[in-house]
Amino acid sequence: MNISRYLPPIAVCLPLLVGAISADAQDAPRLSVLQAAHNVWDAVSEDITGDGVREILLLTCDEQARPLKKELLIFVGDAAYQYPEAPSIHMPLPDTVSVLFFAETDGMPPRELVAADAAGARVYRYRDGEMRQIAKHRFSSLLPYRSREPIFLRNAAMDLTGDGIEEWLIPVAEGYEIRRGDTRLALLPCDMAGEIRRGETIYVINRFPAVQTFEMETSPVKGLAFLSDEYADFFYGENWAAHKQYRIPLFVQEKWDSSAKMADITGNGFPDLVVTQTKGTINMQAVTHIYIASEPFQYPEKPTAIFNVRGGVTSPQIVDVDNDGMMDVLLISVPLGFKNFVNFFLRGKLAIDAEVYFFDGTAYGDKPAYSSSILMDAPDGREQVAYALGDFNGDGHLDLAMGKSSDTVVVHVGDPGRLIAPRPWLTLNVPGFGVAQTVDIDDNGKKDIILMHPGGANSRRVDIIVF
């Protein structure tokens, strides 16, 4: 259930303090502003031409048109990774397409583009300045049909067998199918949560589990782990026929919202589990449990760590904060107390709290090593404050970039003594509300930012910041 349906827009701003960025003071970032004719719902960077320079791809949709007008816009950059304002290539998409992902289908880079919906998929390849359809596959799935807000899927294709061809992970009613186009290699039954709601119309909601690969010496293929908020399912061995399931012993009465993620916290190559559940409305409580695997498929009966936040909503991030090779917990929370409500309604401000818990190789500290609170402008409507996490100057430290106001993004460098420097290292005059993602666009060891603004005043604009 989406918590933002029941709270004021402050809950939508939850991710904002997760933002991070760092830059070398002598290297000014390169900023490109991309424009589209219709709303941009997602964006990625990928070298589709094979020239060694990543293109920026924007997925757009005119949700008011009938039929829906969907288009993939491709922006081709120069050697300095500067991108034009107008798209270099326009690629119309069928109105039924709801997801796109990249997959290596012939063993020869660059990867192909797969456009999919509930009835199958089309495969495209770049040739002579345009995207050409090279295959069409028909199969049924739980992917949406005619979604008004299409997206790119991450990790929807992986080389699981080591032959240079990437298999597709397609969600179906029973779990996930492993496919190569028309050929289904395996069906992996796992915990697929489905709900139905009756009102003036019928609403059907599907929640797909998180996915992560793992390797075992006894398995000829990469294993697959699927994590819902109740179960962890593991498939490995020949044709992924071996299956183990772990039920997460976390029970919260009156459960209202939940989320689950996987991360290799200890570095042993096997996924550890992070589950957050929220209950209550006025007296809200968010509980995060972390289960660290002692060996493959072996998790403790009691969680390795518990983080309990009362009176607010919480977003735990698993990151290496202090550059020691250990995965720490950055706990972000939005307090829902009287002071924050006054700031929000009277001043248009929002307070976000952050705590850092270090991992020492076996356990997390009982008390936070760092804690801080940041006050910033609160967005309206569907907008949220922009954020990004990553090492942006290549020094190995976690840095922070966030939307300071509707037209400003500030950048704080990482400070080993206090998490982040108190004063901004850089101020950028770009919209501060939106959704940011990090990727090393120019492969120089520094993370860069793709900043979108879906559902807001700048919904047809995307900002590319290359460090």
C-alpha positions in Angstrom: 0.0 0.0 0.0 1.3 3.5 -0.9 1.8 5.5 2.2 1.6 8.8 0.3 -2.1 8.2 -0.4 -2.8 8.9 3.3 -0.3 11.6 4.3 0.4 15.1 3.2 3.1 15.5 0.5 5.8 15.4 3.1 5.8 11.6 2.9 6.5 11.8 -0.8 9.7 13.7 0.0 11.1 10.8 2.0 14.1 10.0 -0.3 15.4 13.5 -0.5 18.2 13.3 2.1 19.5 10.1 0.6 21.1 12.4 -2.0 24.8 12.6 -2.3 27.4 14.0 -4.7 31.0 15.1 -4.6 33.1 17.0 -7.1 36.7 18.0 -7.6 36.9 21.8 -7.0 39.0 22.2 -10.1 36.7 20.4 -12.5 33.4 22.2 -13.0 30.5 19.8 -13.9 29.2 19.7 -17.5 25.5 20.5 -17.6 23.2 19.6 -20.4 19.5 20.4 -20.4 17.4 18.1 -22.6 13.9 19.0 -23.7 11.0 16.8 -24.8 7.6 17.5 -26.4 5.7 15.4 -23.9 6.1 14.3 -20.3 9.3 12.3 -19.5 8.6 9.3 -17.3 12.0 7.7 -17.2 15.6 8.0 -18.5 18.7 5.9 -18.8 22.2 6.1 -20.3 23.4 3.4 -22.6 25.9 3.2 -25.5 23.5 1.9 -28.1 25.6 3.0 -31.1 28.8 1.2 -30.1 31.0 4.3 -30.4 32.1 4.2 -26.7 30.0 7.3 -25.7 26.8 6.7 -23.8 23.6 8.1 -25.2 20.8 9.5 -23.0 17.4 7.9 -23.7 14.2 9.5 -22.5 10.9 7.6 -22.3 8.0 9.9 -23.0 4.2 9.6 -23.1 1.4 12.0 -23.9 -1.1 10.5 -21.4 -3.9 12.7 -22.7 -3.7 11.4 -26.3 -5.9 8.5 -27.6 -4.3 6.2 -28.4 -1.4 7.0 -26.0 1.5 8.7 -27.8 4.7 7.0 -26.6 8.1 7.8 -27.9 11.7 7.0 -27.1 14.0 10.1 -27.5 17.7 9.4 -28.0 20.3 12.2 -27.4 23.7 11.5 -28.9 26.5 13.2 -27.0 29.9 14.4 -28.2 33.4 13.3 -27.1 33.1 15.8 -24.1 29.8 14.2 -23.0 27.8 17.3 -23.8 24.3 16.5 -25.1 22.0 18.6 -27.4 18.8 20.2 -26.2 16.7 18.5 -28.9 16.7 14.7 -29.5 19.0 13.2 -32.1 16.7 10.3 -32.9 12.9 9.9 -32.5 11.6 6.4 -32.0 7.8 6.0 -31.9 6.6 3.2 -29.6 3.4 1.1 -29.7 0.9 2.5 -27.2 0.7 -0.9 -25.5 4.4 -0.9 -24.5 4.9 -0.2 -20.8 8.5 -1.3 -20.0 11.8 -1.1 -21.8 15.1 -2.8 -20.9 18.4 -3.6 -22.6 19.6 -7.2 -23.3 22.5 -8.8 -25.1 20.7 -11.1 -27.5 23.4 -12.0 -30.1 26.6 -11.9 -28.0 27.9 -8.9 -29.8 27.8 -5.4 -28.2 26.1 -3.0 -28.1 23.1 -4.5 -26.4 19.6 -4.6 -28.0 16.6 -2.7 -26.8 13.5 -4.7 -25.6 10.1 -3.1 -25.5 7.6 -5.3 -23.6 4.0 -5.4 -22.4 1.6 -8.0 -21.1 1.4 -9.8 -24.5 5.0 -10.1 -25.4 8.0 -8.0 -26.6 9.7 -6.4 -29.5 13.5 -6.2 -30.0 15.2 -3.3 -31.6 18.8 -2.7 -32.7 20.6 0.5 -33.7 21.6 0.7 -37.4 22.5 3.6 -39.6 21.1 6.4 -37.4 17.9 4.7 -36.4 16.4 1.9 -34.2 15.2 -1.0 -36.3 12.9 -3.8 -35.1 14.6 -7.2 -35.5 12.3 -9.6 -33.7 8.9 -9.9 -32.1 8.0 -12.4 -29.4 4.6 -13.3 -28.0 4.1 -14.5 -24.4 1.9 -13.6 -21.5 3.2 -11.8 -18.4 2.1 -9.6 -15.5 3.8 -6.6 -17.2 1.3 -3.7 -17.7 -0.6 -3.1 -20.9 -1.0 0.6 -22.1 0.6 2.1 -19.0 0.4 5.8 -19.0 3.7 6.1 -17.2 6.1 3.7 -18.9 9.5 2.9 -17.3 12.9 1.3 -17.9 13.4 -2.0 -16.0 16.7 -2.4 -14.3 18.3 -5.9 -14.1 15.6 -7.4 -16.3 18.2 -9.1 -18.4 21.4 -10.9 -17.1 23.9 -13.4 -18.4 23.1 -16.2 -16.0 24.9 -19.0 -18.0 28.1 -17.3 -18.9 27.8 -17.6 -22.7 27.5 -13.9 -23.4 23.8 -14.0 -24.1 21.5 -12.4 -21.5 18.4 -14.1 -20.2 15.2 -12.2 -19.6 13.4 -12.2 -16.2 9.7 -11.9 -16.9 7.2 -11.7 -14.0 4.2 -14.1 -14.3 1.4 -15.1 -12.0 3.5 -18.0 -10.4 6.7 -16.1 -10.1 9.4 -15.3 -12.7 10.1 -16.9 -16.1 13.6 -17.1 -17.4 13.3 -16.5 -21.2 15.3 -16.0 -24.3 12.7 -14.5 -26.5 10.1 -17.1 -27.4 11.9 -19.8 -25.4 11.1 -20.3 -21.8 14.1 -21.8 -20.0 12.6 -22.1 -16.5 9.7 -21.1 -14.3 10.7 -20.0 -10.8 7.8 -19.9 -8.4 8.2 -17.3 -5.7 6.2 -15.0 -3.6 4.2 -12.7 -6.0 1.9 -10.5 -4.0 -1.4 -9.6 -5.7 -4.3 -7.5 -4.4 -7.6 -6.4 -5.7 -9.7 -3.4 -4.6 -13.4 -2.7 -5.4 -14.7 0.9 -5.7 -16.5 2.6 -8.6 -14.0 0.5 -10.6 -11.8 -2.5 -9.9 -8.1 -2.0 -9.0 -5.6 -4.8 -9.4 -2.2 -4.4 -7.9 0.8 -6.7 -8.3 4.0 -6.4 -6.3 7.1 -8.1 -7.7 9.9 -9.2 -5.3 13.3 -7.7 -5.4 15.8 -9.7 -7.5 19.6 -10.4 -7.0 22.0 -12.9 -8.4 24.5 -15.0 -6.4 27.2 -17.5 -7.3 27.9 -21.0 -5.8 30.8 -23.3 -6.7 28.4 -26.2 -7.1 26.0 -24.4 -9.4 26.7 -24.3 -13.2 24.6 -21.1 -13.5 24.2 -17.9 -11.5 21.7 -18.3 -8.8 18.7 -16.0 -8.4 17.3 -14.7 -5.1 13.8 -13.1 -4.9 12.8 -11.2 -1.8 9.3 -10.1 -0.9 8.4 -8.6 2.5 7.6 -12.1 3.8 9.7 -14.7 1.9 13.2 -15.0 0.4 13.3 -17.6 -2.4 16.6 -19.0 -3.8 17.0 -20.9 -7.1 20.3 -22.4 -8.3 21.8 -25.5 -9.9 21.1 -27.1 -13.3 18.2 -25.2 -14.9 17.7 -23.5 -11.5 15.9 -26.7 -10.3 17.2 -26.4 -6.7 15.0 -24.2 -4.5 15.2 -23.0 -1.0 12.8 -20.7 0.8 13.3 -18.6 3.9 10.3 -17.1 5.7 11.2 -13.7 7.3 10.2 -13.9 11.0 8.9 -10.3 11.1 5.3 -9.8 12.2 3.9 -6.4 12.8 0.2 -6.2 13.7 -1.9 -3.8 11.7 0.8 -3.7 9.0 0.3 -0.7 6.8 3.2 -0.5 4.5 6.3 -2.6 3.8 9.4 -2.7 1.6 12.2 -5.2 1.1 15.7 -5.1 -0.4 18.8 -7.2 -0.7 22.4 -6.3 -0.3 25.7 -8.2 0.2 26.6 -6.5 3.5 29.4 -8.8 4.5 31.0 -9.2 1.1 30.7 -13.0 1.0 28.8 -13.0 -2.3 25.5 -14.0 -0.8 22.6 -11.6 -0.4 21.6 -10.3 3.1 18.0 -9.2 3.7 16.6 -5.8 4.7 12.9 -5.5 5.5 11.1 -2.4 6.7 7.4 -2.5 7.9 5.3 0.4 9.0 2.1 0.5 11.1 -0.2 3.1 12.5 -1.4 6.5 11.2 -1.0 9.2 13.9 1.3 7.1 16.2 3.3 5.8 13.3 6.1 3.2 13.9 8.6 2.0 11.3 10.7 -1.1 12.1 13.7 -2.2 9.9 15.1 -5.7 10.4 18.4 -6.8 8.9 19.2 -10.5 8.5 22.8 -11.4 7.6 23.5 -14.8 6.1 26.1 -16.8 8.1 26.4 -19.1 5.0 24.3 -19.7 1.9 20.6 -19.9 2.8 21.3 -19.7 6.5 19.8 -16.7 8.3 19.4 -16.1 12.0 16.1 -16.7 13.8 16.4 -13.2 15.2 17.5 -10.2 13.1 21.1 -9.2 13.2 20.0 -5.6 13.7 16.8 -3.8 14.5 16.2 -0.1 13.8 13.0 1.3 15.3 11.7 4.8 14.4 8.6 6.2 16.1 6.6 9.1 14.9 7.8 9.1 11.3 8.4 7.3 8.0 11.7 5.7 7.3 13.9 4.8 4.4 17.0 2.7 5.2 19.9 2.9 2.7 22.7 0.3 2.7 25.9 2.2 1.6 29.6 2.3 2.5 29.6 5.7 4.2 33.2 5.7 5.6 35.0 3.9 2.7 36.1 1.0 4.7 34.6 -1.7 2.4 31.8 -2.4 4.9 28.1 -1.7 4.1 26.7 0.7 6.7 23.1 1.8 7.3 22.1 5.4 6.5 18.7 5.7 8.2 16.5 8.5 6.7 13.3 9.5 8.4 10.6 12.2 8.0 9.3 13.1 11.5 5.6 13.5 11.6 5.5 15.6 14.8 3.9 18.9 15.5 7.0 20.9 14.7 7.4 19.4 11.2 3.7 20.0 10.4 4.0 23.6 11.4 7.1 24.0 9.3 5.3 22.4 6.3 2.0 24.2 6.4 3.1 27.7 7.6 6.6 28.0 6.2 6.6 25.5 3.3 9.7 23.8 4.8 10.4 20.2 5.6 12.8 18.6 8.1 14.6 15.4 7.4 16.6 13.4 10.0 19.5 11.2 9.1 21.5 8.7 11.2 24.5 6.6 10.3 25.2 3.1 11.9 28.6 1.6 11.0 29.1 -2.1 10.3 32.2 -3.6 11.9 32.2 -6.9 10.0 29.9 -8.7 12.4 27.3 -6.2 13.8 26.0 -2.7 13.6 26.5 -0.2 16.5 23.8 0.2 19.0 24.0 4.0 18.7 24.4 6.1 15.5 27.9 7.3 14.7 26.5 10.4 13.1 23.1 12.1 13.2 21.9 15.3 11.6 18.8 17.2 10.5 18.3 19.3 7.4 15.6 21.8 6.7 14.6 22.5 3.1 11.8 23.7 0.9 8.9 21.3 0.6 7.5 20.5 -2.9 3.9 20.6 -4.0 1.7 17.9 -5.5 3.5 14.9 -6.9 6.9 16.4 -6.8 9.6 15.4 -4.4 13.0 16.8 -3.5 15.7 15.5 -5.8 18.4 13.2 -4.4 21.4 11.1 -5.5 23.9 8.8 -3.8 27.4 8.1 -4.9 31.1 9.0 -5.0 31.1 11.9 -7.4 34.8 13.0 -7.1 36.4 9.6 -7.0 37.8 9.9 -3.5 35.8 7.0 -2.1 33.8 9.0 0.3 30.0 9.4 0.2 28.9 12.9 -0.8 25.5 14.7 -0.7 23.5 16.5 -3.4 20.0 17.6 -2.8 17.4 20.1 -4.0 17.6 23.1 -1.8 14.7 24.9 -3.4 12.5 24.7 -6.5 15.3 26.0 -8.7 18.5 25.1 -6.9 20.5 21.9 -6.2 23.4 22.1 -3.7 26.3 19.8 -3.5 28.1 18.8 -0.2 31.3 16.9 -0.2 31.8 13.9 2.1 33.5 14.7 5.4 35.0 11.7 7.2 34.6 13.5 10.6 30.9 14.5 10.3 29.4 12.6 7.3 29.1 15.7 5.0 30.7 19.2 5.0 28.3 21.8 6.5 28.6 24.2 3.6 27.8 23.5 -0.1 30.7 22.9 -2.3 28.7 23.7 -5.4 25.4 25.4 -6.2 23.6 24.5 -9.5 20.7 26.5 -10.9 18.6 23.6 -12.0 15.2 22.5 -10.7 15.6 21.0 -7.2 12.4 18.9 -7.3 12.5 15.6 -9.2 13.9 12.1 -9.3 17.7 11.7 -9.6 19.7 8.6 -10.6 23.4 8.1 -10.5 25.6 6.5 -13.2 29.2 6.9 -14.4 28.3 8.3 -17.8 31.8 9.1 -18.9 33.5 6.1 -17.2 36.0 8.3 -15.2 35.3 6.8 -11.8 33.0 9.6 -10.7 29.2 9.2 -10.5 27.1 11.6 -12.6 23.5 12.6 -12.3 20.4 12.2 -14.5 17.7 14.5 -13.0 14.1 14.0 -14.2 11.0 15.9 -13.0 8.0 13.6 -13.6 4.6 14.9 -12.7 5.9 18.4 -12.0 6.3 21.8 -13.6 9.4 20.7 -15.5 8.1 17.3 -16.5 9.4 17.7 -20.1 12.9 18.6 -19.0 15.8 16.4 -18.0 19.1 17.7 -16.6 22.4 15.8 -17.1 25.2 16.6 -14.7 28.6 15.1 -15.7 31.5 15.4 -13.2 
